[in-house]
Amino acid sequence: MANTPQSKKRARQNERRQDINKARRSRIRTYLRKVEEAIASGDQAAATAALRAAQPELMRGVTKGVVHKNTAARKMSRLSSRVKALSA
């Protein structure tokens, strides 16, 4: 348990930050799931639109420190290659 005033404050801040980060992560996963569903349906137009909507959300997660930069880049690369493959 936190004893000093600073460690008590840190514990409070960490709880608030955890809720915010959880919401951000959930939002990112929702956008990624929409892309996955569009790919599964085989609709390239919908998949492209969903990917365009997901990209800024994923990059926002990077700037906020929720997702690592390389993880976001890897996810975008793999999703975009799968969307591109729908046209073939």
N, C-alpha and C positions, 0 to 999 in steps of 0.2 A: 504494500500500500504506500502511496505517496505521503511523505512526511513534511518536506519543506514547502513553503508557499509556492515557490517556483515549480516544483514537481507536481503540485496539485493543479496549478494552472496548466501545465503541460498536459496532464491527464485530461483535463476538460477540453483543451484545444484538439487533442488527438481524437477524442470522441466525435467532436463536431466535424473534423476533417474526414474521419472514417465514413460518416454518413454522406458527406458530399461526394467523396471518391466512389462510394458504392453506387450512388445515383448516376454518376458519370459513366462508370464501367457498364452499368445496366443499359444505359442509353446507347452506348457504343455497340454492345452486343445486339440490341434490338435492330439497329441499322444494318449490322452485318447479317443478321438472320433474314432480313428483308431481301438482301442481295442473294443469299443462299436459296431462298424460296423462289425468287424470280429465275434463277439459274435452273432450279429443279423443274420449273414449269416449262422451260424451253423458250420463253419469250425474251428475245434479245433486247428489244426496246425497253421493256420493263427492267431488265437486269442492268442495262446501261444507266438508266435513270436512277435506279437504286444505288448503283455504285457511285455515281456522281454525288448523290446525297450523303453517302456513307464516308466518302473521303475526307471532307472537312471535319466531320465529327471525330473520326479516328485521329486526325492530326491535332485536333484540339485536345484530345486525350494525351497526346505526346507533350504538348506545351504545358499542360497542367500536371504532368508527372504521373499520370495514371497508367499509361502504357509506355513501354520503352520504344525508342525511335526505330530500332531495327525490327522489332516485332510488328509495328504498324506498317513499315515498308514491306515486310514479308507478306503480311495479310493482304495488302493492297495489290501487290504483284501477283499473288496466286489467284485472287478473285478476278483481277482484270484479265489474266490469261484465260481463265475459265469462261468469262463473258465473251472474250474474243473468239474462243473456240465454238461458241454457239452458232456463229455465222457460217462456219465451215461445214 
